[in-house]
């Protein structure tokens, strides 16, 4: 969706074939560069891409296309590009011939009024809101990161002055996602039964242990903000577009489900053995998705390579990322052997004594670039998978992961119920194991149902997420377990994964939403509930992507979009679950959050909640 909006703004702002300049601030340029290469922008008859915060070369004969964050600083800089002498009213500086303004989100009425009354107003040809202020990191995953420390800002008792602004910024970005998808959704949110009396964004409640139960307010506050912003947007659309803001007549309504991190604390803590989850859990990546490794070059020298793990740039990563590591390893081995077997150049090298014909030589040369590209790609993933397997085989991760699953499912690998006393005894044994490294020990300590009574640091931090952790004491003000969402869905065993595993809660929540069985007590609607949904057997449609445009479809044939938003971070397992549901049900399902969390990052975030940080 972003690509179409950005290219459309740049290419249609001026007359076809006419040269133009693109001017952007840093946040907007970051959004553009996340989905477009700079040469794609320059291909739209663009002579230069300029940062609005720098001294720029004037192009007084050309129009400028501004792509800006809707803030006071950006508006002031636009006005400064068309300076007028206050005494004479004459134009003294004209950076460009005319300005075409495009804002990444909603421009406030006050800033719009300031722009209209400024000396630059006569030179502004057009102004529009693109609603592109979000980061589509994958085709079904988006981020609305409002600050550098979103988890701390939302859940720390020392950041109460930040939570409102962070939620408001995140809601603005979620609105951009909704507008980009061209839907008019109903909104519901997670509200454990005991959190109903909590004042939204009001004073924090304290438990007897001194922990602040902030989490139960987050989903409700976020849902209220996005509903308010949606209502404002629809009202503006209806007044300016002959009722365009009215909900369309789809087979099933679109829905946004707002959750907080307390809905599922297992997913950030449990070990998962799918490829993408393991890579982010066990290996050190730069900038979240860049892996540095060494490989042999064509001349036989070792070279350092930085590879980006992206579904857009790496088809092998896109195909294998949600597979079990055992299946990935076998597939990579088989496909690499097939690559070597089918390559004419490799076979020619094996038959070096045989004289090649000119036709065979030509075939060898034609395959070299593609073979080199595939060889580098397979080399990357063989290195990644090997490093993961090396760590797994050199540790007790498999045993630990099986034990974690027994804790959360209450069953052994063969399906038998496990005695709680036995689990606690084994827990002590695991924690005393000197070979268990510190991060894994902390993860095991913080699995909520197995916290030891003396583990006060972990207990207090979990209580700040609204989770009761002491089985013998009743912390006042904390939601009881019987008022929270429960699920027990497990995956079926595969060739690589030998035992069932607990599914992330989001997978069950979305499935219940689509089958009309999601509890309205735990997941109330912000306003009206949608009409009764159409039965499941009705027409499925082809899935779309946040990065690519939708193909037009009559309203009467559409099925509604489902967006799951988790304030406080999403895990790789939750992302995988959404892809699996979308692929199985052939539905448009997306997941978003403030940020991506890895197990190590989540533990660090939890540890920091009690600290007073300067942000």
NORHU-V9322 format. One record per residue. N is the residue number from 1. RES is the residue in one small letter. OMEGA is omega in whole degrees, 0 to 359 (999 if undefined). Layout:
n = {N/N}
res = {RES/RES}
omega = {OMEGA/OMEGA}
//
This chain:
n = {1/2/3/4/5/6/7/8/9/10/11/12/13/14/15/16/17/18/19/20/21/22/23/24/25/26/27/28/29/30/31/32/33/34/35/36/37/38/39/40/41/42/43/44/45/46/47/48/49/50/51/52/53/54/55/56/57/58/59/60/61/62/63/64/65/66/67/68/69/70/71/72/73/74/75/76/77/78/79/80/81/82/83/84/85/86/87/88/89/90/91/92/93/94/95/96/97/98/99/100/101/102/103/104/105/106/107/108/109/110/111/112/113/114/115/116/117/118/119/120/121/122/123/124/125/126/127/128/129/130/131/132/133/134/135/136/137/138/139/140/141/142/143/144/145/146/147/148/149/150/151/152/153/154/155/156/157/158/159/160/161/162/163/164/165/166/167/168/169/170/171/172/173/174/175/176/177/178/179/180/181/182/183/184/185/186/187/188/189/190/191/192/193/194/195/196/197/198/199/200/201/202/203/204/205/206/207/208/209/210/211/212/213/214/215/216/217/218/219/220/221/222/223/224/225/226/227/228/229/230/231/232/233/234/235/236/237/238/239/240/241/242/243/244/245/246/247/248/249/250/251/252/253/254/255/256/257/258/259/260/261/262/263/264/265/266/267/268/269/270/271/272/273/274/275/276/277/278/279/280/281/282/283/284/285/286/287/288/289/290/291/292/293/294/295/296/297/298/299/300/301/302/303/304/305/306/307/308/309/310/311/312/313/314/315/316/317/318/319/320/321/322/323/324/325/326/327/328/329/330/331/332/333/334/335/336/337/338/339/340/341/342/343/344/345/346/347/348/349/350/351/352/353/354/355/356/357/358/359/360/361/362/363/364/365/366/367/368/369/370/371/372/373/374/375/376/377/378/379/380/381/382/383/384/385/386/387/388/389/390/391/392/393/394/395/396/397/398/399/400/401/402/403/404/405/406/407/408/409/410/411/412/413/414/415/416/417/418/419/420/421/422/423/424/425/426/427/428/429/430/431/432/433/434/435/436/437/438/439/440/441/442/443/444/445/446/447/448/449/450/451/452/453/454/455/456/457/458/459/460/461/462/463/464/465/466/467/468/469/470/471/472/473/474/475/476/477/478/479/480/481/482/483/484/485/486/487/488/489/490/491/492/493/494/495/496/497/498/499/500/501/502/503/504/505/506/507/508/509/510/511/512/513/514/515/516/517/518/519/520/521/522/523/524/525/526/527/528/529/530/531/532/533/534/535/536/537/538/539/540/541/542/543/544/545/546/547/548/549/550/551/552/553/554/555/556/557/558/559/560/561/562/563/564/565/566/567/568/569/570/571/572/573/574/575/576/577/578/579/580/581/582/583/584/585/586/587/588/589/590/591/592/593/594/595/596/597/598/599/600/601/602/603/604/605/606/607/608/609/610/611/612/613/614/615}
res = {x/x/x/x/x/x/x/x/x/x/x/x/x/x/x/x/x/x/x/x/x/x/x/x/x/x/x/x/x/x/x/x/x/x/x/x/x/x/x/x/x/x/x/x/x/x/x/x/x/x/x/x/x/x/x/x/x/x/x/x/x/x/x/x/x/x/x/x/x/x/x/x/x/x/x/x/x/x/x/x/x/x/x/x/x/x/x/x/x/x/x/x/x/x/x/x/x/x/x/x/x/x/x/x/x/x/x/x/x/x/x/x/x/x/x/x/x/x/x/x/x/x/x/x/x/x/x/x/x/x/x/x/x/x/x/x/x/x/x/x/x/x/x/x/x/x/x/x/x/x/x/x/x/x/x/x/x/x/x/x/x/x/x/x/x/x/x/x/x/x/x/x/x/x/x/x/x/x/x/x/x/x/x/x/x/x/x/x/x/x/x/x/x/x/x/x/x/x/x/x/x/x/x/x/x/x/x/x/x/x/x/x/x/x/x/x/x/x/x/x/x/x/x/x/x/x/x/x/x/x/x/x/x/x/x/x/x/x/x/x/x/x/x/x/x/x/x/x/x/x/x/x/x/x/x/x/x/x/x/x/x/x/x/x/x/x/x/x/x/x/x/x/x/x/x/x/x/x/x/x/x/x/x/x/x/x/x/x/x/x/x/x/x/x/x/x/x/x/x/x/x/x/x/x/x/x/x/x/x/x/x/x/x/x/x/x/x/x/x/x/x/x/x/x/x/x/x/x/x/x/x/x/x/x/x/x/x/x/x/x/x/x/x/x/x/x/x/x/x/x/x/x/x/x/x/x/x/x/x/x/x/x/x/x/x/x/x/x/x/x/x/x/x/x/x/x/x/x/x/x/x/x/x/x/x/x/x/x/x/x/x/x/x/x/x/x/x/x/x/x/x/x/x/x/x/x/x/x/x/x/x/x/x/x/x/x/x/x/x/x/x/x/x/x/x/x/x/x/x/x/x/x/x/x/x/x/x/x/x/x/x/x/x/x/x/x/x/x/x/x/x/x/x/x/x/x/x/x/x/x/x/x/x/x/x/x/x/x/x/x/x/x/x/x/x/x/x/x/x/x/x/x/x/x/x/x/x/x/x/x/x/x/x/x/x/x/x/x/x/x/x/x/x/x/x/x/x/x/x/x/x/x/x/x/x/x/x/x/x/x/x/x/x/x/x/x/x/x/x/x/x/x/x/x/x/x/x/x/x/x/x/x/x/x/x/x/x/x/x/x/x/x/x/x/x/x/x/x/x/x/x/x/x/x/x/x/x/x/x/x/x/x/x/x/x/x/x/x/x/x/x/x/x/x/x/x/x/x/x/x/x/x/x/x/x/x/x/x/x/x/x/x/x/x/x/x/x/x/x/x/x/x/x/x/x}
omega = {181/182/182/181/182/180/179/180/183/189/185/184/180/181/180/178/182/180/183/177/174/180/183/169/186/179/180/179/178/178/181/183/178/182/183/169/183/179/177/176/182/179/180/182/179/181/182/172/187/174/185/181/182/170/188/173/179/172/187/179/183/173/178/174/179/172/193/169/183/181/184/181/180/180/180/182/175/180/180/179/180/186/179/176/183/181/185/183/181/179/182/176/179/184/181/180/179/181/173/189/175/183/184/179/184/176/182/180/182/178/177/178/178/180/182/182/184/176/181/186/181/183/180/183/182/175/182/177/184/185/179/188/175/185/178/186/174/185/180/184/178/177/178/189/184/182/183/181/187/181/178/182/183/193/180/176/180/182/182/179/182/190/181/181/179/179/180/178/178/179/176/181/175/174/179/178/182/179/179/179/178/178/176/191/164/185/172/187/181/178/174/191/183/183/183/181/185/178/181/180/179/182/184/174/182/175/180/181/181/180/180/182/184/191/183/181/191/183/180/179/180/180/179/179/183/177/178/180/176/180/178/181/180/179/178/180/180/182/184/186/178/174/181/182/180/180/181/184/180/177/176/184/173/185/169/178/181/180/168/188/182/182/180/177/176/186/179/187/185/175/176/186/171/192/183/181/181/181/181/181/191/187/178/180/175/177/174/183/180/184/180/180/179/178/181/180/182/180/175/179/176/180/178/183/172/183/178/179/187/179/179/187/188/182/178/177/180/183/191/192/182/179/173/185/178/178/179/182/181/180/179/179/182/184/179/176/178/178/180/182/185/184/183/182/179/180/178/179/179/181/186/181/181/179/182/173/178/179/180/178/179/179/178/182/181/182/187/182/181/179/180/179/180/180/178/180/178/178/178/186/174/178/179/182/180/179/179/180/179/179/181/183/181/182/178/185/182/178/180/180/177/179/177/181/176/179/189/179/182/182/177/182/180/175/180/177/183/180/183/179/178/179/181/177/179/177/179/180/179/183/178/183/182/181/178/184/188/180/179/178/179/179/181/179/187/170/195/187/183/177/174/183/184/183/190/182/180/182/181/181/178/178/177/173/178/183/175/187/182/186/186/182/179/180/182/178/182/180/178/182/183/177/182/180/178/176/181/182/178/177/174/179/176/179/181/182/191/182/176/179/179/177/173/182/184/180/179/180/179/179/178/176/182/178/178/180/181/185/176/176/178/182/181/176/179/179/180/173/180/174/180/184/178/180/188/186/180/182/169/179/179/181/178/187/175/182/186/181/173/171/184/179/179/182/185/182/183/168/188/177/173/176/173/179/180/177/180/173/175/182/177/180/178/175/178/182/180/177/181/178/181/180/182/186/183/181/175/180/182/176/180/180/176/183/175/177/171/179/180/179/180/178/177/178/180/182/185/186/183/183/172/185/175/182/999}
//
